[in-house]
Amino acid sequence: MEPRARAGKNVGKMNFGHPELAQLLFSHGDSRTPLNETVRVLDEIVTEFIQGVAFEAARAAHHAGRQKVKFEDFIFALRRNSRFLGKVQEVFEKKKEIEAARKNFNIEDQLTKDTEKEEKEKGKEGGKEGGGEKAGNKRGRPKKGEKDGNGGKKQKIMDVGEEDLELDEGDDDLEL
Protein backbone atom coordinates (compact mmCIF):
# COMPACT_ATOMS: atom_id res chain seq x y z
CA MET A 1 0.00 0.00 0.00
CA GLU A 2 1.23 3.48 -0.83
CA PRO A 3 1.93 5.90 1.99
CA ARG A 4 0.09 8.74 0.30
CA ALA A 5 -3.63 9.21 0.02
CA ARG A 6 -5.10 9.32 -3.46
CA ALA A 7 -6.72 12.56 -4.43
CA GLY A 8 -10.06 11.99 -6.12
CA LYS A 9 -10.16 15.26 -8.04
CA ASN A 10 -9.06 13.79 -11.40
CA VAL A 11 -11.12 10.63 -11.34
CA GLY A 12 -13.02 10.18 -14.59
CA LYS A 13 -11.42 13.22 -16.25
CA MET A 14 -8.85 13.15 -18.99
CA ASN A 15 -5.66 14.98 -18.03
CA PHE A 16 -4.03 14.67 -21.44
CA GLY A 17 -5.60 15.34 -24.80
CA HIS A 18 -7.03 12.49 -26.81
CA PRO A 19 -4.99 13.34 -29.97
CA GLU A 20 -1.67 13.32 -28.09
CA LEU A 21 -2.32 9.96 -26.47
CA ALA A 22 -3.62 8.54 -29.76
CA GLN A 23 -0.39 9.64 -31.46
CA LEU A 24 1.64 8.07 -28.66
CA LEU A 25 -0.22 4.79 -29.06
CA PHE A 26 0.16 4.90 -32.85
CA SER A 27 3.90 5.55 -32.57
CA HIS A 28 4.22 2.44 -30.43
CA GLY A 29 2.33 0.18 -32.83
CA ASP A 30 -1.38 0.65 -32.16
CA SER A 31 -3.87 1.51 -34.87
CA ARG A 32 -4.23 5.07 -36.09
CA THR A 33 -7.59 5.40 -34.30
CA PRO A 34 -7.33 3.60 -30.96
CA LEU A 35 -10.32 2.70 -28.84
CA ASN A 36 -11.56 5.39 -26.48
CA GLU A 37 -11.23 2.97 -23.57
CA THR A 38 -7.55 2.38 -24.42
CA VAL A 39 -6.86 6.12 -24.47
CA ARG A 40 -8.68 6.58 -21.15
CA VAL A 41 -6.70 3.78 -19.48
CA LEU A 42 -3.40 5.16 -20.83
CA ASP A 43 -4.36 8.59 -19.49
CA GLU A 44 -4.94 7.12 -16.03
CA ILE A 45 -1.64 5.20 -16.11
CA VAL A 46 0.42 8.21 -17.24
CA THR A 47 -1.28 10.52 -14.74
CA GLU A 48 -0.71 8.08 -11.91
CA PHE A 49 2.95 7.65 -12.87
CA ILE A 50 3.61 11.39 -13.03
CA GLN A 51 1.87 11.99 -9.72
CA GLY A 52 3.85 9.19 -8.08
CA VAL A 53 7.22 10.46 -9.32
CA ALA A 54 6.35 14.03 -8.36
CA PHE A 55 5.28 12.86 -4.89
CA GLU A 56 8.57 10.98 -4.40
CA ALA A 57 10.57 14.00 -5.59
CA ALA A 58 8.64 16.30 -3.24
CA ARG A 59 9.31 13.90 -0.38
CA ALA A 60 13.04 13.94 -1.17
CA ALA A 61 13.03 17.75 -1.25
CA HIS A 62 11.17 17.87 2.06
CA HIS A 63 13.66 15.44 3.58
CA ALA A 64 16.49 17.72 2.39
CA GLY A 65 14.77 20.71 4.03
CA ARG A 66 13.67 22.46 0.85
CA GLN A 67 10.24 23.61 -0.26
CA LYS A 68 11.11 23.64 -3.95
CA VAL A 69 11.69 20.46 -5.92
CA LYS A 70 14.94 20.32 -7.87
CA PHE A 71 16.19 18.13 -10.71
CA GLU A 72 18.25 16.10 -8.22
CA ASP A 73 15.05 15.19 -6.38
CA PHE A 74 13.64 13.63 -9.54
CA ILE A 75 16.88 11.74 -10.06
CA PHE A 76 16.57 10.45 -6.51
CA ALA A 77 12.94 9.47 -7.08
CA LEU A 78 13.84 7.56 -10.27
CA ARG A 79 17.02 5.96 -8.92
CA ARG A 80 15.46 2.48 -8.71
CA ASN A 81 14.49 2.36 -12.39
CA SER A 82 17.58 2.80 -14.56
CA ARG A 83 15.55 3.04 -17.80
CA PHE A 84 13.53 6.03 -16.62
CA LEU A 85 16.58 7.64 -15.04
CA GLY A 86 18.57 7.25 -18.26
CA LYS A 87 15.79 8.77 -20.35
CA VAL A 88 15.43 11.76 -18.03
CA GLN A 89 19.18 12.36 -18.03
CA GLU A 90 19.28 12.04 -21.82
CA VAL A 91 16.51 14.61 -22.21
CA PHE A 92 18.30 17.10 -19.95
CA GLU A 93 21.60 16.57 -21.79
CA LYS A 94 19.85 17.31 -25.08
CA LYS A 95 18.29 20.39 -23.49
CA LYS A 96 21.74 21.65 -22.46
CA GLU A 97 23.10 21.03 -25.97
CA ILE A 98 20.20 22.96 -27.50
CA GLU A 99 20.70 25.86 -25.08
CA ALA A 100 24.44 25.95 -25.87
CA ALA A 101 23.70 25.92 -29.60
CA ARG A 102 21.17 28.74 -29.20
CA LYS A 103 23.67 30.74 -27.18
CA ASN A 104 26.34 30.27 -29.87
CA PHE A 105 23.82 31.16 -32.55
CA ASN A 106 22.82 34.30 -30.66
CA ILE A 107 26.48 35.28 -30.24
CA GLU A 108 27.14 34.80 -33.98
CA ASP A 109 23.96 36.72 -34.79
CA GLN A 110 25.04 39.56 -32.49
CA LEU A 111 28.50 39.66 -34.10
CA THR A 112 26.99 39.99 -37.57
CA LYS A 113 24.69 42.75 -36.35
CA ASP A 114 27.67 44.57 -34.80
CA THR A 115 29.70 44.37 -38.02
CA GLU A 116 26.74 45.60 -40.06
CA LYS A 117 26.31 48.48 -37.63
CA GLU A 118 29.99 49.39 -37.92
CA GLU A 119 29.78 49.30 -41.72
CA LYS A 120 26.76 51.59 -41.65
CA GLU A 121 28.57 54.03 -39.35
CA LYS A 122 31.58 54.04 -41.66
CA GLY A 123 29.27 54.67 -44.59
CA LYS A 124 27.66 57.62 -42.80
CA GLU A 125 31.06 59.14 -41.97
CA GLY A 126 32.14 58.77 -45.61
CA GLY A 127 28.91 60.40 -46.81
CA LYS A 128 29.43 63.45 -44.54
CA GLU A 129 32.95 64.05 -45.82
CA GLY A 130 31.81 63.72 -49.44
CA GLY A 131 29.67 66.84 -49.15
CA GLY A 132 26.06 65.86 -49.71
CA GLU A 133 26.24 63.58 -52.71
CA LYS A 134 22.94 61.95 -51.85
CA ALA A 135 19.69 63.70 -52.58
CA GLY A 136 16.84 63.35 -50.15
CA ASN A 137 16.28 63.71 -46.45
CA LYS A 138 18.68 63.49 -43.48
CA ARG A 139 18.99 59.72 -43.59
CA GLY A 140 20.03 59.55 -47.22
CA ARG A 141 16.71 58.20 -48.37
CA PRO A 142 15.08 59.67 -51.46
CA LYS A 143 12.20 62.02 -50.73
CA LYS A 144 8.71 60.83 -51.45
CA GLY A 145 8.06 60.71 -55.17
CA GLU A 146 11.78 60.74 -56.07
CA LYS A 147 13.57 57.71 -57.42
CA ASP A 148 17.14 56.92 -56.58
CA GLY A 149 17.92 56.13 -60.21
CA ASN A 150 18.14 52.39 -59.64
CA GLY A 151 14.49 51.38 -59.63
CA GLY A 152 14.22 51.72 -55.83
CA LYS A 153 17.26 49.51 -55.17
CA LYS A 154 20.09 50.78 -53.02
CA GLN A 155 23.45 51.40 -54.62
CA LYS A 156 26.78 51.24 -52.89
CA ILE A 157 28.79 54.36 -53.64
CA MET A 158 32.52 54.06 -53.38
CA ASP A 159 34.59 57.16 -52.71
CA VAL A 160 37.83 57.55 -54.57
CA GLY A 161 40.65 58.59 -52.30
CA GLU A 162 42.78 61.62 -53.14
CA GLU A 163 45.92 59.49 -53.22
CA ASP A 164 44.43 57.57 -56.16
CA LEU A 165 43.89 60.76 -58.14
CA GLU A 166 47.37 62.24 -57.71
CA LEU A 167 49.69 61.56 -60.56
CA ASP A 168 53.39 62.16 -60.68
CA GLU A 169 54.95 63.63 -63.78
CA GLY A 170 56.28 60.32 -65.03
CA ASP A 171 53.11 58.32 -64.32
CA ASP A 172 51.23 59.21 -67.47
CA ASP A 173 53.69 57.29 -69.68
CA LEU A 174 53.29 53.58 -70.08
CA GLU A 175 56.33 51.45 -69.63
CA LEU A 176 56.67 48.26 -71.59
Buried (B, 14 or more C-beta within 10 A) or exposed (E): EEEEEEEEEBEEEBEBEEEEBBBBBEEEEBEEEBEEEBBBEBBBEBBEEEBEBBBBBBBBBEEEEEEEBEEEBBBBBBEEEEEBBEEBEEEEEEEEEEEEEEEEEEEEEEEEEEEEEEEEEEBEEEBEEEEEEEEEEEEBEBEEEEEBEEEEEEEEEEEEEEEEEEEEEEEEEEEE
